[in-house]
């Protein structure tokens, strides 16, 4: 398969979706682990140290470029696959099997992905852009992200938006986790149950942990 086919053919688009999806799953593990430091009950000291390490070192800043590239590729290929599927199914099925054929969230990945994309823009505007603009292009001073989280999550409407977005992320991961590994060839019966269990467990734990962060700040649990 050529590089052009990787981004234009149906199989290539699915592979790009799978690999970028797995990459973003690894990012979520790091991100949720770092953000979980807010519950250290030390006034945000551990969390701010972790945020300082990620923001004041060159290597993590360079990796951010790969992260943004991963997000853009994942979103772009997802939209292209959705358009391709809509073209291929210009005539609707005579019988709608609903959840008997597939789960509703597996049929709604484009909608869930769009919600997550809009949330990502909001999330970056709340934390990433203010911090990076304060730091300068590469290195420098950073804002107190723990105090910023306190301020942002004092607004109930912001908390509701974050919780809804985390629920969308959970459903997106519930299908995307398994789908990514199936696309790269992990499809036999031996691994199916393990991947299904791991995928559902991962989607629940990660989305619940992220949702509890704004809730914890709003209810003054941290």
Secondary structure, DSSP 8 states (H G I E B T S, - for coil): --HHHHHHSHHHHHHHHHHHHHHHHHHHHHHHHHHGGGGGSSTTHHHHHHHHHHHSSHHHHHHHHHHHHHHHHHHHHHHHHHHHHHHHTSS--SS--GGGTS-TTTS-HHHHHHHHHHHHHHHIIIIIHHHHHHH-SSS-----HHHHHHHHTTSHHHHHHHHHHHHHHHHHHHHHHHHHHHHTT--SHHHHHHHHHHHHHHHHHHHHHHHHHHHHHHTT--
